Amino acid sequence: MRRTLALLRAPVVIRAAKDLTEAPRAAANTGIHSQWVQMRRLILIVGLCTVLLIGTGIARGEIKGDGSLFVSFNGGFAPRILPRDRDVPVTVNLDVSVKTADGSRPPQLRTITIAVNRYGRLSTEGLPTCSAAQLESTDSQAARERCPGSLVGHGKFKADVEFPNRAPFPVEGQMLAFNGRSHGQPAILLHVHGSNPVEATLVLTFTIRHPRQGKFGTVLFTRIPRIASDLGYVTDVSLIFGRTYLFKGEQRSFLSARCAAPAGFPGALFSFTKASFLFANGKRLTPTLVRDCVVR
């Protein structure tokens, strides 16, 4: 009885996975073992609830700015409940807004870099490719028709277009992401098309690289053509990436992920993605999104 009271009064310490899956060696009798099992279950339940509650608070975007220029960066992935030991298909959504404090025109955006956590995987093996030449001077429907098997994402954008001696006017359009190649290496071709009130098409090439070290295992990079930024500026972008396909009789996914929580823990909190926006005035804004996952 005294041993039981001592065990219940002792501080609860969350140990490594092996300690959570085995009863203490000192727990020789059945009653103490049963109490340990119940305590272990309680710890796991509390841990899971903590991850879920934290998740509701961190599923927000980040706003980076220097007092006059601001970038709002938001996004996430689905599903949020993932295996611990294997990759499964996921979709990723990203939202970006560029604003100034006084509502004036922001400086021209020169480069965009998006880095994704190492436990998120981007794979293009066996996925058909499309070329920039096939997408140039096409609207969204024609782009889909020319490269139907290469589509890996879609979205919308808002921009302000400027002409000499005229005030900026808003433009909205569609964005399509295709699997492509750039200088022989994998790339994402972003087809940007606006039709109201003027019709225009722009194709941005995002190069893909996979650093061997660091928390981010996939990095996308693009340069904004000068002629495009001189015509106006984008204010809002919303994109969704995701695609499953068959290759050699096996189900593949353009994007996949796992919940890399330590053994014995119900979930993990991690840096999901980090972006870098470089503007023509030399300012660079680098927001980072922190997200969580739950082990299924």
C-alpha positions as CSV (number, residue, x, y, z in Angstrom):
1,M,0.0,0.0,0.0
2,R,2.8,2.4,0.9
3,R,4.5,1.6,-2.5
4,T,1.2,2.4,-4.2
5,L,0.9,5.8,-2.5
6,A,4.6,6.6,-3.2
7,L,4.0,5.9,-6.9
8,L,0.9,8.1,-7.1
9,R,2.7,10.9,-5.2
10,A,5.8,10.9,-7.4
11,P,6.0,13.5,-10.1
12,V,4.9,12.4,-13.6
13,V,7.7,12.6,-16.1
14,I,7.1,11.9,-19.8
15,R,10.0,9.7,-20.8
16,A,11.1,8.2,-24.1
17,A,8.8,6.0,-26.1
18,K,10.2,2.8,-24.5
19,D,9.4,4.0,-21.0
20,L,5.8,4.8,-22.0
21,T,5.2,1.4,-23.5
22,E,6.5,-0.7,-20.6
23,A,5.5,-0.8,-17.0
24,P,8.2,0.0,-14.4
25,R,10.2,-3.0,-13.3
26,A,9.3,-2.2,-9.7
27,A,5.6,-2.7,-10.5
28,A,5.5,-6.3,-9.6
29,N,1.9,-6.7,-8.5
30,T,-1.1,-6.5,-10.8
31,G,-2.7,-3.5,-9.1
32,I,0.3,-1.2,-9.6
33,H,0.7,-2.4,-13.2
34,S,-2.9,-1.5,-13.9
35,Q,-2.5,1.9,-12.4
36,W,0.6,2.5,-14.6
37,V,-1.3,1.5,-17.7
38,Q,-4.1,3.9,-16.8
39,M,-1.6,6.7,-16.1
40,R,0.1,6.0,-19.5
41,R,-3.2,6.3,-21.3
42,L,-4.0,9.5,-19.5
43,I,-0.6,11.0,-20.5
44,L,-1.2,10.1,-24.2
45,I,-4.7,11.5,-24.1
46,V,-3.6,14.7,-22.5
47,G,-0.7,15.0,-25.0
48,L,-3.1,14.5,-27.9
49,C,-5.5,17.0,-26.6
50,T,-2.7,19.5,-26.1
51,V,-1.6,19.1,-29.8
52,L,-5.2,19.5,-31.0
53,L,-5.7,22.6,-28.8
54,I,-2.3,24.1,-29.9
55,G,-3.3,23.4,-33.5
56,T,-6.4,25.6,-33.3
57,G,-4.2,28.5,-32.1
58,I,-1.3,28.2,-34.6
59,A,-3.3,27.6,-37.8
60,R,-3.0,31.3,-38.6
61,G,-0.9,33.1,-41.1
62,E,2.1,35.3,-40.4
63,I,2.5,38.9,-41.3
64,K,6.0,40.2,-41.9
65,G,6.7,43.9,-42.5
66,D,9.1,46.8,-41.9
67,G,6.6,49.5,-41.0
68,S,5.5,50.4,-44.5
69,L,5.5,47.2,-46.5
70,F,3.8,44.0,-45.3
71,V,3.4,40.4,-46.6
72,S,0.7,38.2,-45.2
73,F,1.6,34.5,-45.6
74,N,-0.7,31.7,-44.7
75,G,-1.2,28.0,-45.6
76,G,-1.5,24.5,-44.5
77,F,-1.8,20.9,-45.5
78,A,-4.5,18.1,-45.5
79,P,-5.0,15.7,-44.0
80,R,-3.5,16.7,-40.7
81,I,-3.7,13.2,-39.2
82,L,-0.8,11.2,-40.8
83,P,1.1,8.0,-40.3
84,R,4.3,8.2,-38.3
85,D,6.4,5.8,-40.4
86,R,5.4,6.2,-44.0
87,D,4.5,8.9,-46.5
88,V,0.9,9.4,-47.7
89,P,-0.6,11.8,-50.3
90,V,-1.4,15.3,-49.1
91,T,-2.5,18.6,-50.6
92,V,-0.9,21.9,-49.7
93,N,-2.5,25.4,-49.8
94,L,-0.7,28.7,-49.8
95,D,-2.1,32.2,-49.5
96,V,-0.1,35.4,-50.0
97,S,-1.0,39.1,-49.8
98,V,1.2,42.1,-50.3
99,K,0.2,45.5,-48.9
100,T,1.6,48.9,-47.9
101,A,0.6,50.8,-44.8
102,D,-0.7,53.8,-46.7
103,G,-2.3,51.9,-49.6
104,S,0.3,53.1,-52.1
105,R,1.9,50.8,-54.8
106,P,4.3,48.4,-53.2
107,P,7.8,48.0,-54.7
108,Q,8.1,45.5,-57.5
109,L,8.6,41.9,-56.4
110,R,11.8,40.4,-57.8
111,T,12.1,36.9,-56.4
112,I,10.1,34.3,-54.5
113,T,11.5,31.4,-52.5
114,I,9.4,28.8,-50.7
115,A,11.0,26.1,-48.6
116,V,9.0,23.1,-47.3
117,N,9.7,21.0,-44.3
118,R,11.9,17.9,-44.9
119,Y,9.1,15.5,-43.9
120,G,7.0,16.8,-46.8
121,R,8.1,15.1,-50.0
122,L,7.7,16.4,-53.6
123,S,8.1,13.7,-56.3
124,T,7.6,14.0,-60.0
125,E,8.8,10.5,-61.1
126,G,6.6,9.1,-63.8
127,L,4.5,12.4,-64.0
128,P,4.1,13.9,-67.5
129,T,5.9,17.2,-68.1
130,C,4.8,20.3,-69.9
131,S,7.0,23.0,-71.4
132,A,6.8,26.8,-71.0
133,A,6.5,27.1,-74.8
134,Q,3.3,25.0,-74.7
135,L,1.8,27.4,-72.1
136,E,2.7,30.8,-73.5
137,S,0.0,32.9,-75.1
138,T,-2.8,30.5,-73.9
139,D,-5.8,31.0,-71.6
140,S,-6.5,28.7,-68.7
141,Q,-8.7,26.3,-70.8
142,A,-6.1,26.0,-73.6
143,A,-3.3,25.4,-71.0
144,R,-5.3,22.5,-69.5
145,E,-6.0,21.0,-72.9
146,R,-2.3,21.2,-73.9
147,C,-0.9,19.6,-70.7
148,P,-3.7,17.7,-69.1
149,G,-1.5,15.1,-67.5
150,S,1.0,17.6,-66.0
151,L,-1.4,19.6,-63.8
152,V,-0.4,19.7,-60.2
153,G,-2.1,22.7,-58.8
154,H,-4.5,25.6,-59.3
155,G,-5.5,28.9,-57.8
156,K,-6.5,32.5,-58.2
157,F,-4.8,35.9,-58.1
158,K,-5.7,39.6,-57.8
159,A,-3.5,42.4,-59.1
160,D,-3.6,46.1,-59.9
161,V,-2.6,47.0,-63.5
162,E,-1.2,50.3,-64.5
163,F,-1.2,52.2,-67.8
164,P,0.3,55.6,-68.4
165,N,-1.8,58.5,-67.3
166,R,-4.4,56.2,-65.7
167,A,-5.1,55.1,-62.2
168,P,-4.4,51.5,-61.3
169,F,-7.4,49.2,-61.9
170,P,-8.0,45.7,-60.4
171,V,-7.5,42.5,-62.3
172,E,-8.5,39.0,-61.3
173,G,-7.4,35.7,-62.9
174,Q,-6.6,32.1,-62.6
175,M,-3.4,30.3,-61.9
176,L,-2.5,26.7,-63.0
177,A,0.6,24.8,-61.8
178,F,2.2,22.2,-64.2
179,N,5.0,19.7,-63.8
180,G,7.8,20.8,-66.1
181,R,11.5,21.0,-66.7
182,S,14.1,23.9,-66.5
183,H,17.6,23.3,-67.9
184,G,17.0,19.6,-67.7
185,Q,15.9,19.7,-64.0
186,P,12.5,19.3,-62.4
187,A,10.4,22.5,-62.2
188,I,7.0,23.8,-61.6
189,L,5.5,26.0,-64.3
190,L,3.0,28.5,-63.0
191,H,0.6,29.7,-65.7
192,V,-1.0,33.0,-64.8
193,H,-3.8,34.3,-66.9
194,G,-6.0,37.3,-66.5
195,S,-9.0,38.1,-68.8
196,N,-10.9,40.9,-67.1
197,P,-10.7,43.8,-68.0
198,V,-7.6,42.9,-70.1
199,E,-6.3,39.6,-71.3
200,A,-2.7,38.6,-70.5
201,T,-0.7,35.5,-69.8
202,L,2.5,35.0,-67.8
203,V,4.4,31.8,-67.2
204,L,6.7,31.7,-64.1
205,T,9.3,28.9,-63.7
206,F,9.9,27.7,-60.2
207,T,13.1,25.7,-60.0
208,I,13.2,22.8,-57.5
209,R,16.1,21.8,-55.3
210,H,16.5,19.4,-52.4
211,P,19.1,20.5,-49.8
212,R,20.7,17.6,-48.0
213,Q,20.8,19.3,-44.6
214,G,18.5,21.5,-42.6
215,K,14.9,21.4,-41.6
216,F,13.6,22.3,-45.1
217,G,14.1,19.5,-47.7
218,T,12.5,21.1,-50.8
219,V,13.1,24.7,-52.0
220,L,11.2,26.4,-54.8
221,F,12.6,29.6,-56.4
222,T,11.5,31.9,-59.2
223,R,12.4,35.4,-60.6
224,I,9.6,37.8,-61.6
225,P,10.3,39.1,-65.2
226,R,10.8,42.9,-65.2
227,I,8.2,43.4,-67.9
228,A,5.6,41.7,-65.8
229,S,6.2,43.7,-62.7
230,D,6.4,47.0,-64.6
231,L,2.8,46.5,-65.8
232,G,1.4,46.3,-62.3
233,Y,1.6,44.4,-59.1
234,V,0.0,41.3,-57.6
235,T,-1.9,41.9,-54.3
236,D,-3.3,38.5,-53.5
237,V,-2.4,34.9,-54.5
238,S,-4.2,31.7,-53.4
239,L,-2.9,28.3,-54.6
240,I,-3.6,24.6,-53.9
241,F,-1.1,21.9,-54.8
242,G,-1.8,18.2,-55.0
243,R,-2.0,15.3,-57.5
244,T,-2.1,11.5,-57.4
245,Y,-1.3,9.4,-60.4
246,L,-0.4,5.9,-61.5
247,F,3.1,5.0,-62.5
248,K,4.1,1.4,-63.4
249,G,0.9,0.2,-61.8
250,E,1.6,1.9,-58.5
251,Q,-0.2,4.8,-56.9
252,R,2.0,7.9,-56.7
253,S,1.6,11.4,-55.3
254,F,3.1,14.7,-56.3
255,L,3.1,15.7,-52.6
256,S,3.3,13.3,-49.7
257,A,4.1,13.6,-46.0
258,R,4.3,11.8,-42.6
259,C,3.9,13.0,-39.0
260,A,7.4,12.7,-37.7
261,A,6.5,12.8,-34.0
262,P,8.9,11.0,-31.6
263,A,7.8,7.4,-30.8
264,G,5.2,7.5,-28.0
265,F,4.0,11.0,-28.7
266,P,0.7,11.7,-30.3
267,G,1.8,14.5,-32.6
268,A,4.4,17.1,-33.4
269,L,4.8,20.9,-33.8
270,F,7.1,21.9,-36.7
271,S,8.2,24.6,-39.2
272,F,5.9,23.8,-42.1
273,T,7.2,26.3,-44.7
274,K,9.4,29.3,-44.9
275,A,9.1,32.0,-47.6
276,S,11.3,34.8,-48.8
277,F,10.0,37.7,-50.8
278,L,12.7,40.1,-52.3
279,F,11.5,43.5,-53.5
280,A,13.1,45.9,-56.0
281,N,14.0,48.3,-53.2
282,G,16.2,45.7,-51.6
283,K,13.8,44.7,-48.8
284,R,13.4,41.0,-48.1
285,L,10.5,39.7,-46.0
286,T,10.8,36.1,-44.7
287,P,7.7,34.7,-43.0
288,T,7.6,31.2,-41.5
289,L,4.5,29.1,-40.9
290,V,4.4,26.7,-37.9
291,R,1.9,23.9,-38.1
292,D,1.2,20.6,-36.3
293,C,0.3,17.1,-37.2
294,V,-1.3,14.2,-35.3
295,V,-0.2,10.6,-35.6
296,R,-2.9,8.2,-36.7
